[in-house]
Amino acid sequence: MPVYNEKVMDHFMNPRNVGEIADADGVGEVGNPVCGDMMTFYIKVKDDRLEDVKFKTFGCGAAIAVSSMVSEMAKGKTLEEAKKITPRAVADQLEGLPKQKFHCSNLGAQALNKAINNYQSQKKTGGKKK
Amino acid sequence: MRKVYLDNASTTPLLPEVREAMMPYLGDVFGNPSSLHDWGDGAREAVETARAQVAGLIGAKPEEIIFTGSGTEANNLAVKGLALAQTAKGKHVVVSAIEHFSVLHSARTLEKWGFEISEVAVDKHGLVDPEEVRRILRKDTALVSIMQANGEVGTIEPIAEIARITGEREIPFHSDAIAAAGTIPSDVGELGVDALSLAGNQFYGPKGVGALWVRKGLRLMPILDGGIQEGGRRAGTENVAAIAGLGKAAALAKSDAVKRVNQLTPLRDRLLKELPAKIERVVVTGHPQNRLPGHASFRVEFIEGEAMLMLLNSQGIAVSSGSACTSRALKASHVLIAMGISHELAQGSILFTLGIDNTAQDIDYVLETMPPIVDRLRQMSPLYSKFTKASKGGK
């Protein structure tokens, strides 16, 4: 499979942090209607830090590898640090993505961001959780 | 690890007998078929032998065969060349919605050149309704082009019935038989068509060679300008070795036709029956019965084709997918969309195309390897967790 480099293949074949968090503090879902990829991120927050990050992804090898990498990059970071993770940074950590996959499958950072925003808006409005 | 090649729709392997037939023309017999000396004679004899062999496969006259550089070129020559030669009749061209891009994009080019294109819709099995073709035909229809079988979903089209309709109106009818010829009978007399394309690498011949058959008397405009090779219909020095290989492959496809179909059909039927039985929410795409003998295509819900393809490859199994992610254009397969399959469901496209090297053990291996791969991807899929939650909630 020469389309993807070894790092991407590793994250595709052995994705980190797959799953859901039943009592998540924030959930973020993004979908790309063009190519059909879909990612859902679940976060657990403690002392303003991402204590746990899990994801589920519907999509190609790149989409799964991106999700896995984002979860690994985000874990343990403060919310503000995690929000600064960009698609470019994710692709760099993966040592490159095929050009045509960069925009389509690189939605992990966006999904994580959504999950953090979801958590923060709940906190502001004194939402259901906590 | 076991290696199982199930992507014969992309290309078949080269048979050893075919390679043997090609070798002299990659060695001592290197002449140009157009040359008048002994060196040229040897090459010319090879090309003419192959022409007779290809003609024999499809029940045509040798002088009606035009060798091309690929199946794609044969389709380009047919669609553009026939339409351009019929402009006295009109500038309306009919194609089906599930044609290969070499036909569809040729039609698009004709549109830029002032032709009008009509696309015939297909049903959920990918079948063209001949009556629908009849309704679309016009007084100024210059050409109809509908494939004999679709390489992505395996459906075999009712070509003979469509040919009766075009024949009544004397409208030239081309059929792209690239996925079919050499695999199922493509006798041009029985099909009743006026032109037919085929390609070597679909029936154990070499890549980079195809052929177009055009009924004697039907005018064709060349699309390459140059010398008078191939009766002035396709310029360019012939790829002698590849043509010799195509000829040999055609001869073998004819003599082994029944044997091959009898070998492939039961293997295919096991996949068609047992994969959906073993894994929930797996649906056969294409026609359930009326399909190519080695062709088993499915859509697997909640997961994506490229991911399946890669995991199967890691287990030594080669397949294809029509998912958007596997296409370089990142577009869902136009074939699946034309069959009314949604973009989301088309993402789960996967096809197993069998060849004469495959055995019952290969199928056992696929049936045992596929379920855990699907399960693994589904455990990662947000669509699948929504589905399982909804079905639990419903109970």
Interface residues (C-beta under 8 A of the other chain):
Chain A: M1 F12 M13 P15 V18 E20 E29 P33 V34 C35 G36 D37 M38 M39 T40 K56 T57 F58 G59 C60 G61 A62 A63 I64 Q100 K101 C104 S105
Chain B: F302 I303 E304 G305 E306 A307 M310 L311 N313 S314 S323 A324 C325 T326 R328 L330 A332 H343 E344 A346 Q347 Q379 M380 S381 P382 L383 Y384 S385
